Amino acid sequence: MADMFGLEGKAALITGAAQGIGYGIACALAGHGAKLALADINQDELERFFQQEPQFKDSAIKLRMDVSNATDVVNGVDRVMNEFGSLDILVNNAGIVKDALVMRMKEEDWDRVLDVNLKGAFLCARAAARAMIKSRWGRIINIASVVGQMGNPGQANYSAAKAGLIGLTKTLAKELAPRGITANAITPGYIETSMTARLEKNIKDEMLKIIPLKRFGSIEDIAFMVTVLASEQAGYITGQVIPVNGGMYM
Ligand SMILES: NC(=O)c1ccc[n+]([C@@H]2O[C@H](COP(=O)([O-])OP(=O)(O)OC[C@H]3O[C@@H](n4cnc5c(N)ncnc54)[C@H](O)[C@@H]3O)[C@@H](O)[C@H]2O)c1
């Protein structure tokens, strides 16, 4: 039976794929028959992924990529084009946090978070769009964050980058629509991954109080929305910001 999302044989590049949400997205898209290029700065973790998920061993491409480095990104996309012949889906998922209150935030921590979370998405989208234009079909999905919409003390760099990512998404949507390429952003709320595991219990308890659904999100909650937005049927959805946050911000 053909895959209900029309993802069979589509080539997907996922950044920050070695763990957490990126890993979950990779498993979901592979489950629907997509061919995967998995990019991450952390090669050891990516290698572990391949050991744990043997079904990817022969079919997926492993890319050592720092998304903030234009050469890494162009080389990665070139490899996808050489090996798969097309690039259909880009998921800009790589992201980092370097939290501090504004008055204590180091300039280098501001710069690095903006470089990875925002410039990285621009570099990947630019390279991917050039490839997608050839087949006049594409899906760009940016993993932003609820804090890009509502702000968060201690995360000026991160929330600015994620808000910027929303602006980038809308512009990509307008520029690329005539080429058959959609661009959308997902804004996860609090998702249980290593990024959030390090938060103290009292902060987690406070957060639960403002989540109407009274639970933290799962990796699968995000992977599902990526699958939907990547699908053939989502071709009339572009420039949108889709919250997956348990209702914590409406
Ligand atoms: N966990 C949450 O609650 C949450 C909420 C909202 C948004 N997000 C966003 O979801 C995405 C994934 O988050 P996660 O929780 O899975 O994080 P994570 O830290 O578990 O995984 C992030 C991955 O990105 C990779 N990475 C970091 N810098 C990179 C770079 N320069 N180039 C390539 N890869 C790089 C890391 O090695 C890691 O594998 C991020 O963009 C994050 O901002 C997460």
The ligand as an SDF file (V2000), in Angstrom:
LIG
                    3D

 44 48  0  0  0  0  0  0  0  0999 V2000
   13.1960   20.2030   23.9410 N   0  0  0  0  0  0  0  0  0  0  0  0
   12.3340   21.2040   23.9330 C   0  0  0  0  0  0  0  0  0  0  0  0
   11.5550   21.4040   24.8800 O   0  0  0  0  0  0  0  0  0  0  0  0
   12.2510   22.1350   22.7620 C   0  0  0  0  0  0  0  0  0  0  0  0
   11.2550   23.1000   22.7760 C   0  0  0  0  0  0  0  0  0  0  0  0
   11.1400   23.9720   21.7200 C   0  0  0  0  0  0  0  0  0  0  0  0
   12.0120   23.8770   20.6530 C   0  0  0  0  0  0  0  0  0  0  0  0
   12.9830   22.9350   20.6610 N   0  0  0  0  0  0  0  0  0  0  0  0
   13.8820   22.9040   19.5130 C   0  0  0  0  0  0  0  0  0  0  0  0
   13.8980   21.6080   18.9500 O   0  0  0  0  0  0  0  0  0  0  0  0
   15.1710   21.3650   18.3490 C   0  0  0  0  0  0  0  0  0  0  0  0
   15.7360   20.0540   18.8860 C   0  0  0  0  0  0  0  0  0  0  0  0
   15.8480   20.1630   20.3020 O   0  0  0  0  0  0  0  0  0  0  0  0
   16.1850   18.9280   21.2540 P   0  0  0  0  0  0  0  0  0  0  0  0
   15.4660   19.1640   22.5030 O   0  0  0  0  0  0  0  0  0  0  0  0
   16.0170   17.6580   20.5160 O   0  0  0  0  0  0  0  0  0  0  0  0
   17.7470   19.2290   21.5170 O   0  0  0  0  0  0  0  0  0  0  0  0
   18.9660   18.2600   21.7140 P   0  0  0  0  0  0  0  0  0  0  0  0
   20.0210   19.0910   22.3890 O   0  0  0  0  0  0  0  0  0  0  0  0
   18.5560   16.9740   22.3310 O   0  0  0  0  0  0  0  0  0  0  0  0
   19.4350   17.9620   20.2000 O   0  0  0  0  0  0  0  0  0  0  0  0
   19.9540   18.9660   19.3740 C   0  0  0  0  0  0  0  0  0  0  0  0
   20.8410   18.3240   18.3230 C   0  0  0  0  0  0  0  0  0  0  0  0
   21.3990   19.3830   17.5190 O   0  0  0  0  0  0  0  0  0  0  0  0
   22.7820   19.1180   17.3240 C   0  0  0  0  0  0  0  0  0  0  0  0
   23.5020   20.3640   17.0570 N   0  0  0  0  0  0  0  0  0  0  0  0
   23.8220   21.3310   17.9420 C   0  0  0  0  0  0  0  0  0  0  0  0
   24.5310   22.2900   17.3270 N   0  0  0  0  0  0  0  0  0  0  0  0
   24.6490   21.9230   16.0230 C   0  0  0  0  0  0  0  0  0  0  0  0
   25.2670   22.5110   14.8960 C   0  0  0  0  0  0  0  0  0  0  0  0
   25.9350   23.6640   14.9880 N   0  0  0  0  0  0  0  0  0  0  0  0
   25.1850   21.8740   13.7090 N   0  0  0  0  0  0  0  0  0  0  0  0
   24.5450   20.6720   13.6220 C   0  0  0  0  0  0  0  0  0  0  0  0
   23.9480   20.0670   14.6570 N   0  0  0  0  0  0  0  0  0  0  0  0
   23.9990   20.6870   15.8450 C   0  0  0  0  0  0  0  0  0  0  0  0
   23.2250   18.4640   18.6350 C   0  0  0  0  0  0  0  0  0  0  0  0
   24.4510   17.7730   18.4940 O   0  0  0  0  0  0  0  0  0  0  0  0
   22.0350   17.5700   18.9410 C   0  0  0  0  0  0  0  0  0  0  0  0
   22.1820   16.2980   18.3200 O   0  0  0  0  0  0  0  0  0  0  0  0
   16.0360   22.5780   18.6800 C   0  0  0  0  0  0  0  0  0  0  0  0
   16.0260   23.4810   17.6000 O   0  0  0  0  0  0  0  0  0  0  0  0
   15.3240   23.1820   19.8630 C   0  0  0  0  0  0  0  0  0  0  0  0
   15.5850   24.5660   19.9780 O   0  0  0  0  0  0  0  0  0  0  0  0
   13.1260   22.0590   21.6840 C   0  0  0  0  0  0  0  0  0  0  0  0
  1  2  1  0
  2  3  2  0
  2  4  1  0
  4  5  1  0
  4 44  2  0
  5  6  2  0
  6  7  1  0
  7  8  2  0
  8  9  1  0
  8 44  1  0
  9 10  1  0
  9 42  1  0
 10 11  1  0
 11 12  1  0
 11 40  1  0
 12 13  1  0
 13 14  1  0
 14 15  2  0
 14 16  1  0
 14 17  1  0
 17 18  1  0
 18 19  2  0
 18 20  1  0
 18 21  1  0
 21 22  1  0
 22 23  1  0
 23 24  1  0
 23 38  1  0
 24 25  1  0
 25 26  1  0
 25 36  1  0
 26 27  1  0
 26 35  1  0
 27 28  2  0
 28 29  1  0
 29 30  1  0
 29 35  2  0
 30 31  1  0
 30 32  2  0
 32 33  1  0
 33 34  2  0
 34 35  1  0
 36 37  1  0
 36 38  1  0
 38 39  1  0
 40 41  1  0
 40 42  1  0
 42 43  1  0
M  CHG  2   8   1  16  -1
M  END
$$$$
